[in-house]
């Protein structure tokens, strides 16, 4: 399927690079490329250690699983936390990573959204 035609949660009908399921989960409109609600990344200090953060506001939680994943190379990802039970629709959420950036050479976080089985 190309731009303008969607058949499933992995499709991208507006061609903005975001699959329909992620747009639904974060409250953007799958048919409008200018409508984007992306997670934000940053760092914070925890007990004197610098840590990565990822934040977003879920628009929908029913029937979805929200997973935070981490990687050191952008190829191999590991599940860090299933945060689904911590989320409330329309309420901002911020995840603080466990890795200390002072001793971790490379660290990346991402949000994965899946349909409940």
DSSP file (Angstrom, degrees, kcal/mol; ACC not computed):
  #  RESIDUE AA STRUCTURE BP1 BP2  ACC     N-H-->O    O-->H-N    N-H-->O    O-->H-N    TCO  KAPPA ALPHA  PHI   PSI    X-CA   Y-CA   Z-CA
    1    1 A X              0   0    0      0, 0.0    11,-0.2     0, 0.0     2,-0.1   0.000 360.0 360.0 360.0 140.2    0.0    0.0    0.0
    2    2 A X    >   -     0   0    0      1,-0.2     3,-2.1     9,-0.1    13,-0.1  -0.297 360.0 -45.9-103.2-170.3    1.2    3.5   -0.8
    3    3 A X  T 3  S+     0   0    0      1,-0.3    -1,-0.2    -2,-0.1    11,-0.2  -0.365 127.6  26.5 -58.8 133.1    0.4    6.9    0.5
    4    4 A X  T 3  S+     0   0    0      9,-3.5     2,-0.5     8,-0.1    -1,-0.3   0.318 106.1  85.6  95.3  -8.2   -3.3    7.3    0.9
    5    5 A X    <   -     0   0    0     -3,-2.1     2,-0.4     7,-0.1     7,-0.2  -0.978  51.6-179.8-130.7 124.0   -4.1    3.6    1.3
    6    6 A X        +     0   0    0     -2,-0.5     3,-0.1     1,-0.1    -4,-0.0  -0.965  16.0 163.5-122.4 136.2   -4.0    1.9    4.7
    7    7 A X        +     0   0    0     -2,-0.4     2,-0.3     1,-0.2    -1,-0.1   0.461  66.0   4.7-124.9  -7.6   -4.8   -1.7    5.3
    8    8 A X  S >  S-     0   0    0      1,-0.0     3,-1.4     0, 0.0    12,-0.3  -0.970  82.8 -80.1-165.9 178.2   -3.3   -2.3    8.8
    9    9 A X  T 3  S+     0   0    0     -2,-0.3    12,-2.6     1,-0.3    13,-0.4   0.703 121.1  53.2 -65.2 -21.4   -1.6   -1.0   11.9
   10   10 A X  T 3  S+     0   0    0      9,-0.2    -1,-0.3    10,-0.2     2,-0.0   0.547  88.5 103.6 -90.8  -7.1    1.9   -1.0   10.2
   11   11 A X    <   -     0   0    0     -3,-1.4     9,-2.8     8,-0.1     2,-0.3  -0.312  59.3-150.4 -75.9 159.9    0.8    1.1    7.2
   12   12 A X    >   +     0   0    0     -7,-0.2     3,-1.4     7,-0.2    -7,-0.1  -0.723  17.5 175.4-130.3  79.2    1.6    4.8    6.8
   13   13 A X  T 3  S+     0   0    0     -2,-0.3    -9,-3.5     1,-0.3    18,-0.1   0.755  81.0  45.0 -64.0 -25.6   -1.3    6.3    4.7
   14   14 A X  T 3  S-     0   0    0     16,-0.7    -1,-0.3     4,-0.2    19,-0.2   0.458 103.8-126.8 -98.4   0.4    0.0    9.9    5.0
   15   15 A X    <   +     0   0    0     -3,-1.4    -2,-0.1     3,-0.1   -12,-0.1   0.746  68.7 129.5  68.1  24.7    3.6    9.0    4.2
   16   16 A X  S    S-     0   0    0      2,-0.3    -1,-0.1    14,-0.2     3,-0.1   0.401  80.9-106.7 -93.3   3.8    5.0   10.8    7.3
   17   17 A X  S    S+     0   0    0      1,-0.2     2,-0.5    -5,-0.1    -5,-0.0   0.451  87.5 110.4  89.2  -0.4    7.1    7.8    8.5
   18   18 A X        -     0   0    0     12,-0.1    -2,-0.3     4,-0.0    -4,-0.2  -0.937  66.9-127.1-111.9 125.6    4.8    6.9   11.4
   19   19 A X     >  -     0   0    0     -2,-0.5     4,-2.2     1,-0.1     3,-0.4  -0.328  25.9-111.4 -67.8 153.8    2.7    3.7   11.2
   20   20 A X  H  > S+     0   0    0     -9,-2.8     4,-2.7   -12,-0.3     5,-0.2   0.860 115.3  56.2 -53.1 -42.8   -1.0    4.0   11.8
   21   21 A X  H  > S+     0   0    0    -12,-2.6     4,-2.5     1,-0.2    -1,-0.2   0.910 108.6  46.4 -61.3 -42.8   -0.9    2.1   15.2
   22   22 A X  H  > S+     0   0    0     -3,-0.4     4,-2.1   -13,-0.4     6,-0.2   0.905 112.4  50.6 -66.3 -40.7    1.7    4.6   16.6
   23   23 A X  H  X>S+     0   0    0     -4,-2.2     5,-2.0     1,-0.2     4,-1.0   0.922 112.2  47.4 -62.5 -42.6   -0.3    7.6   15.4
   24   24 A X  H ><5S+     0   0    0     -4,-2.7     3,-0.5     1,-0.2    -2,-0.2   0.928 112.3  49.6 -61.8 -45.8   -3.4    6.1   17.0
   25   25 A X  H 3<5S+     0   0    0     -4,-2.5    34,-3.1     1,-0.2    35,-1.3   0.831 118.6  37.8 -64.1 -33.9   -1.6    5.4   20.3
   26   26 A X  H 3<5S-     0   0    0     -4,-2.1    -1,-0.2    32,-0.2    -2,-0.2   0.419 114.4-109.6-103.7   0.3   -0.1    8.9   20.5
   27   27 A X  T <<5S+     0   0    0     -4,-1.0    -3,-0.2    -3,-0.5     2,-0.2   0.665  70.4 131.1  87.2  16.5   -3.1   10.9   19.2
   28   28 A X      < -     0   0    0     -5,-2.0     2,-0.6    -6,-0.2    -1,-0.3  -0.553  62.3-103.9 -94.5 171.2   -1.9   12.1   15.8
   29   29 A X    >   -     0   0    0      3,-0.3     3,-1.9    -2,-0.2     6,-0.3  -0.837  17.0-151.3-101.8 118.1   -4.0   11.7   12.6
   30   30 A X  T 3  S+     0   0    0     -2,-0.6   -16,-0.7     1,-0.3   -14,-0.2   0.686  95.9  52.0 -61.3 -19.0   -2.9    8.9   10.3
   31   31 A X  T 3  S+     0   0    0      1,-0.1     2,-0.5   -18,-0.1    -1,-0.3   0.419 100.5  67.3 -97.5   1.6   -4.3   10.8    7.2
   32   32 A X    X   -     0   0    0     -3,-1.9     3,-1.8     3,-0.2    -3,-0.3  -0.935  60.8-162.5-127.6 109.8   -2.5   14.1    7.9
   33   33 A X  T 3  S+     0   0    0     -2,-0.5    -1,-0.1     1,-0.3    -3,-0.0   0.732  91.8  58.6 -63.8 -21.6    1.3   14.2    7.6
   34   34 A X  T 3  S+     0   0    0      1,-0.1     2,-1.0     2,-0.0    -1,-0.3   0.588  86.5  87.8 -83.6  -8.2    1.5   17.5    9.6
   35   35 A X    <   +     0   0    0     -3,-1.8     2,-0.4    -6,-0.3    -3,-0.2  -0.783  57.3 155.3 -93.5 100.3   -0.2   15.8   12.6
   36   36 A X        -     0   0    0     -2,-1.0     2,-0.3    -8,-0.1   -13,-0.0  -0.990  27.2-179.2-131.0 135.0    2.6   14.3   14.6
   37   37 A X        +     0   0    0     -2,-0.4     2,-0.2    19,-0.0    -9,-0.2  -0.742  25.3 175.8-128.3  82.1    2.8   13.5   18.3
   38   38 A X        -     0   0    0     -2,-0.3    19,-0.1     1,-0.1    -2,-0.0  -0.560  35.0-103.6 -90.6 150.1    6.3   12.0   18.7
   39   39 A X        -     0   0    0     -2,-0.2     2,-0.3    17,-0.1    17,-0.2  -0.392  37.1-133.0 -62.7 149.4    7.9   11.0   22.0
   40   40 A X  E     -A   55   0A   0     15,-3.0    15,-2.9    -2,-0.0     2,-0.3  -0.831  15.3-151.4-106.6 147.4   10.5   13.4   23.3
   41   41 A X  E     +A   54   0A   0     -2,-0.3     2,-0.3    13,-0.2    13,-0.2  -0.834  28.4 131.9-116.6 154.4   14.0   12.5   24.5
   42   42 A X  E     -A   53   0A   0     11,-1.8    11,-2.6    -2,-0.3     2,-0.3  -0.925  42.7 -99.7-170.1-165.8   16.2   14.1   27.0
   43   43 A X  E     -A   52   0A   0     -2,-0.3     2,-0.3     9,-0.3     9,-0.2  -0.944  26.5-176.5-133.9 157.8   18.4   13.6   30.0
   44   44 A X  E     -A   51   0A   0      7,-2.3     7,-3.0    -2,-0.3     2,-0.5  -0.956  28.0-110.6-146.4 163.3   18.0   14.0   33.8
   45   45 A X  E     +A   50   0A   0     -2,-0.3     2,-0.4     5,-0.2     5,-0.2  -0.865  29.1 179.6-100.7 130.5   20.1   13.7   36.9
   46   46 A X  E >  S-A   49   0A   0      3,-2.9     3,-1.8    -2,-0.5    -2,-0.0  -0.967  76.0 -23.3-130.7 114.3   19.3   10.8   39.3
   47   47 A X  T 3  S-     0   0    0     -2,-0.4     3,-0.1     1,-0.3    -1,-0.1   0.879 128.5 -49.4  51.9  42.0   21.5   10.6   42.4
   48   48 A X  T 3  S+     0   0    0      1,-0.2     2,-0.4     0, 0.0    -1,-0.3   0.531 117.0 114.9  78.7   5.9   24.3   12.5   40.6
   49   49 A X  E <   -A   46   0A   0     -3,-1.8    -3,-2.9    52,-0.0     2,-0.4  -0.902  65.9-127.0-112.1 138.4   24.1   10.3   37.5
   50   50 A X  E     -A   45   0A   0     -2,-0.4    51,-3.0    -5,-0.2     2,-0.3  -0.700  34.0-178.2 -82.9 129.8   23.0   11.4   34.1
   51   51 A X  E     -A   44   0A   0     -7,-3.0    -7,-2.3    -2,-0.4     2,-0.1  -0.959  26.5-115.5-130.7 146.3   20.2    9.3   32.6
   52   52 A X  E     -A   43   0A   0     47,-0.4    45,-2.9    -2,-0.3     2,-0.3  -0.470  31.5-163.4 -72.6 150.4   18.3    9.2   29.3
   53   53 A X  E     -AB  42  96A   0    -11,-2.6   -11,-1.8    43,-0.2     2,-0.4  -0.958  12.2-166.0-132.0 154.8   14.6   10.0   29.4
   54   54 A X  E     -AB  41  95A   0     41,-1.8    41,-3.1    -2,-0.3     2,-0.3  -0.989  15.1-177.2-137.7 132.4   11.8    9.4   26.9
   55   55 A X  E     +AB  40  94A   0    -15,-2.9   -15,-3.0    -2,-0.4     2,-0.3  -0.951  11.4 147.8-134.3 151.5    8.4   11.1   27.4
   56   56 A X  E     - B   0  93A   0     37,-2.1    37,-2.9    -2,-0.3     2,-0.5  -0.964  39.9-117.2-165.6 170.1    5.0   11.1   25.6
   57   57 A X  E     - B   0  92A   0     -2,-0.3     2,-0.3    35,-0.2    35,-0.2  -0.963  29.0-138.9-121.6 112.1    1.3   11.4   26.2
   58   58 A X        -     0   0    0     33,-0.6    32,-3.7    -2,-0.5    33,-0.3  -0.513  15.6-172.3 -72.3 133.6   -0.7    8.3   25.3
   59   59 A X  S    S+     0   0    0    -34,-3.1     2,-0.4     1,-0.3   -33,-0.2   0.763  76.5  23.6 -91.1 -30.5   -4.0    9.1   23.6
   60   60 A X        +     0   0    0    -35,-1.3    -1,-0.3     1,-0.1    28,-0.0  -0.994  51.3 162.4-136.1 139.8   -5.3    5.5   23.7
   61   61 A X    >   +     0   0    0     -2,-0.4     3,-2.0    -3,-0.1     2,-0.1   0.568  45.6 106.8-126.1 -25.8   -4.4    2.7   26.0
   62   62 A X  T 3  S+     0   0    0      1,-0.3     3,-0.1     3,-0.0    54,-0.0  -0.376  97.0   3.4 -61.4 125.6   -7.2    0.1   25.6
   63   63 A X  T 3  S+     0   0    0      1,-0.2    53,-2.9    -2,-0.1     2,-0.3   0.540 112.9 104.7  79.0   7.6   -6.0   -2.9   23.6
   64   64 A X  E <   -C  115   0B   0     -3,-2.0     2,-0.4    51,-0.3    -1,-0.2  -0.866  55.9-149.9-121.7 154.2   -2.5   -1.6   23.4
   65   65 A X  E     -C  114   0B   0     49,-2.8    49,-2.4    -2,-0.3     2,-0.5  -0.987  10.7-155.8-118.7 134.2    0.9   -2.5   25.0
   66   66 A X  E     -C  113   0B   0     -2,-0.4    17,-1.8    47,-0.2    18,-0.8  -0.949  15.7-177.1-111.3 122.2    3.5    0.2   25.5
   67   67 A X  E     -CD 112  82B   0     45,-3.1    45,-3.1    -2,-0.5     2,-0.5  -0.965  19.1-147.3-124.1 133.2    7.1   -1.0   25.7
   68   68 A X  E     -CD 111  81B   0     13,-2.8    12,-3.1    -2,-0.4    13,-1.6  -0.880  23.3-171.2 -95.8 129.8   10.3    0.9   26.3
   69   69 A X  E     -CD 110  79B   0     41,-2.7    41,-2.1    -2,-0.5     2,-0.3  -0.882   6.7-157.0-120.8 153.7   13.3   -0.6   24.6
   70   70 A X  E     +CD 109  78B   0      8,-2.3     8,-2.4    -2,-0.3     2,-0.3  -0.926  11.1 175.8-129.7 154.0   17.1    0.2   24.8
   71   71 A X  E     -C  108   0B   0     37,-1.9    37,-2.4    -2,-0.3     6,-0.1  -0.987  28.1-157.1-151.6 154.4   20.0   -0.3   22.5
   72   72 A X  S    S+     0   0    0      4,-0.5     5,-0.1    -2,-0.3    -1,-0.1   0.456 101.0  25.6-106.7  -6.3   23.7    0.5   22.4
   73   73 A X  S    S-     0   0    0      3,-0.4     4,-0.1    35,-0.1    34,-0.0   0.353  98.0-116.8-139.3   5.7   24.0    0.2   18.6
   74   74 A X  S    S+     0   0    0      2,-0.3     3,-0.1     1,-0.1    -3,-0.0   0.539 104.4  73.3  64.3   7.6   20.5    0.9   17.1
   75   75 A X  S    S+     0   0    0      1,-0.3     2,-0.6     0, 0.0    -1,-0.1   0.745  89.8  47.7-110.4 -51.7   20.5   -2.7   15.7
   76   76 A X  S    S-     0   0    0      2,-0.0    -4,-0.5     0, 0.0    -3,-0.4  -0.852  71.1-173.3 -99.3 119.2   19.9   -4.9   18.8
   77   77 A X        -     0   0    0     -2,-0.6     2,-0.4    -6,-0.1    -6,-0.2  -0.884   5.8-164.5-113.7 141.6   17.0   -3.7   21.0
   78   78 A X  E     -D   70   0B   0     -8,-2.4    -8,-2.3    -2,-0.4     2,-0.3  -0.971  28.3-109.8-126.0 143.1   16.1   -5.2   24.4
   79   79 A X  E     +D   69   0B   0     -2,-0.4   -10,-0.2   -10,-0.2     3,-0.1  -0.534  34.5 174.9 -70.1 126.9   12.9   -4.7   26.3
   80   80 A X  E     -     0   0B   0    -12,-3.1     2,-0.3    -2,-0.3   -11,-0.2   0.786  62.8  -6.1 -98.8 -39.2   13.5   -2.5   29.4
   81   81 A X  E     -D   68   0B   0    -13,-1.6   -13,-2.8     3,-0.0     2,-0.9  -0.938  47.0-139.8-163.8 132.9   10.0   -2.1   30.7
   82   82 A X  E     +D   67   0B   0     -2,-0.3     3,-0.3   -15,-0.2   -15,-0.2  -0.874  29.8 175.7 -90.1 108.1    6.3   -2.8   29.8
   83   83 A X    >>  +     0   0    0    -17,-1.8     3,-1.9    -2,-0.9     4,-0.6   0.326  41.6 111.7 -99.9   7.1    4.8    0.5   31.0
   84   84 A X  G >4 S+     0   0    0    -18,-0.8     3,-1.4     1,-0.3    -1,-0.2   0.870  76.7  51.1 -50.6 -46.5    1.3   -0.2   29.9
   85   85 A X  G 34 S+     0   0    0     -3,-0.3    -1,-0.3     1,-0.3    -2,-0.1   0.650 106.0  57.6 -70.3 -13.7   -0.1   -0.4   33.5
   86   86 A X  G <4 S+     0   0    0     -3,-1.9    -1,-0.3    -4,-0.0     2,-0.2   0.558  90.7  94.6 -89.9  -9.5    1.5    2.9   34.4
   87   87 A X    <<  -     0   0    0     -3,-1.4     2,-0.4    -4,-0.6     5,-0.1  -0.581  49.6-169.3 -94.6 146.0   -0.2    4.9   31.7
   88   88 A X    >   -     0   0    0      3,-0.4     3,-2.2    -2,-0.2   -30,-0.3  -0.999  38.1-102.2-126.9 133.9   -3.4    7.0   31.8
   89   89 A X  T 3  S+     0   0    0     -2,-0.4   -30,-0.2     1,-0.3     3,-0.1  -0.277 105.8   9.1 -55.6 131.4   -4.9    8.4   28.6
   90   90 A X  T 3  S+     0   0    0    -32,-3.7     2,-0.5     1,-0.2    -1,-0.3   0.436 102.0 114.6  79.7   0.0   -4.1   12.0   28.1
   91   91 A X  S <  S-     0   0    0     -3,-2.2   -33,-0.6   -33,-0.3    -3,-0.4  -0.906  70.5-116.3-106.7 126.4   -1.6   12.2   31.0
   92   92 A X  E     -B   57   0A   0     -2,-0.5     2,-0.4   -35,-0.2   -35,-0.2  -0.254  30.9-164.4 -58.8 143.9    2.1   12.8   30.2
   93   93 A X  E     -B   56   0A   0    -37,-2.9   -37,-2.1    -6,-0.0     2,-0.4  -0.990   7.4-167.9-131.1 139.9    4.5   10.0   31.0
   94   94 A X  E     -B   55   0A   0     -2,-0.4     2,-0.5   -39,-0.2   -39,-0.2  -0.991   6.5-157.3-131.0 125.8    8.3   10.1   31.3
   95   95 A X  E     -B   54   0A   0    -41,-3.1   -41,-1.8    -2,-0.4     2,-0.6  -0.865   6.1-153.8-100.8 131.4   10.5    7.1   31.6
   96   96 A X  E     -B   53   0A   0     -2,-0.5   -43,-0.2   -43,-0.2   -53,-0.0  -0.931  19.2-129.5-106.6 122.8   13.9    7.4   33.1
   97   97 A X        -     0   0    0    -45,-2.9    12,-0.0    -2,-0.6   -27,-0.0  -0.261   5.1-135.4 -69.0 155.8   16.5    4.9   31.9
   98   98 A X  S    S+     0   0    0    -47,-0.1     2,-0.3     2,-0.1    -1,-0.1   0.652  72.9 100.9 -86.2 -17.1   18.5    2.9   34.4
   99   99 A X  S    S-     0   0    0      1,-0.1     2,-0.6   -47,-0.1   -47,-0.4  -0.520  71.0-132.2 -78.5 134.2   21.9    3.3   32.6
  100  100 A X    >>  -     0   0    0     -2,-0.3     3,-1.5     1,-0.1     4,-1.1  -0.753  11.8-150.8 -80.8 116.9   24.4    5.8   33.9
  101  101 A X  T 34 S+     0   0    0    -51,-3.0    -1,-0.1    -2,-0.6   -50,-0.1   0.697  90.5  69.2 -66.9 -18.2   25.5    7.8   30.9
  102  102 A X  T 34 S+     0   0    0    -52,-0.3    -1,-0.3     1,-0.2   -51,-0.1   0.782 114.7  25.7 -69.9 -25.2   28.9    8.5   32.5
  103  103 A X  T <4 S+     0   0    0     -3,-1.5     2,-0.6     1,-0.1    -2,-0.2   0.437 107.3  82.1-117.1  -2.3   29.8    4.8   32.2
  104  104 A X     <  -     0   0    0     -4,-1.1     3,-0.1     1,-0.2    -1,-0.1  -0.919  62.1-160.8-105.8 114.5   27.7    3.8   29.2
  105  105 A X  S    S+     0   0    0     -2,-0.6     2,-0.4     1,-0.2    -1,-0.2   0.922  75.5  10.7 -63.4 -46.8   29.3    4.7   25.9
  106  106 A X        +     0   0    0      2,-0.0     2,-0.3     0, 0.0    -1,-0.2  -0.999  68.2 169.6-137.0 136.2   26.3    4.7   23.7
  107  107 A X        +     0   0    0     -2,-0.4     2,-0.3    -3,-0.1   -35,-0.2  -0.979   4.8 179.4-150.5 133.5   22.6    4.4   24.7
  108  108 A X  E     -C   71   0B   0    -37,-2.4   -37,-1.9    -2,-0.3     2,-0.3  -0.977   8.2-160.9-133.2 145.3   19.4    4.8   22.8
  109  109 A X  E     +C   70   0B   0     -2,-0.3     2,-0.3   -39,-0.2   -39,-0.2  -0.930  10.7 176.4-123.0 150.6   15.7    4.5   23.9
  110  110 A X  E     -C   69   0B   0    -41,-2.1   -41,-2.7    -2,-0.3     2,-0.5  -0.986  26.5-125.1-148.3 159.1   12.6    3.9   21.9
  111  111 A X  E     -C   68   0B   0     -2,-0.3     2,-0.5   -43,-0.2   -43,-0.2  -0.901  22.0-167.4-103.7 129.6    8.9    3.4   22.4
  112  112 A X  E     -C   67   0B   0    -45,-3.1   -45,-3.1    -2,-0.5     2,-0.4  -0.977   1.6-165.2-117.0 131.3    7.3    0.4   20.9
  113  113 A X  E     +C   66   0B   0     -2,-0.5     2,-0.3   -47,-0.2   -47,-0.2  -0.962  12.3 175.9-117.4 132.1    3.5    0.1   20.7
  114  114 A X  E     -C   65   0B   0    -49,-2.4   -49,-2.8    -2,-0.4     2,-0.3  -0.927  34.7-105.5-132.1 155.0    1.8   -3.2   20.0
  115  115 A X  E     -C   64   0B   0     -2,-0.3   -51,-0.3   -51,-0.2   -52,-0.1  -0.603  46.9-104.2 -73.4 140.5   -1.7   -4.5   19.8
  116  116 A X              0   0    0    -53,-2.9    -1,-0.1    -2,-0.3   -51,-0.0  -0.412 360.0 360.0 -61.8 140.7   -2.7   -6.7   22.8
  117  117 A X              0   0    0     -2,-0.1    -1,-0.2    -3,-0.0    -2,-0.0   0.524 360.0 360.0 -66.1 360.0   -2.7  -10.4   21.9
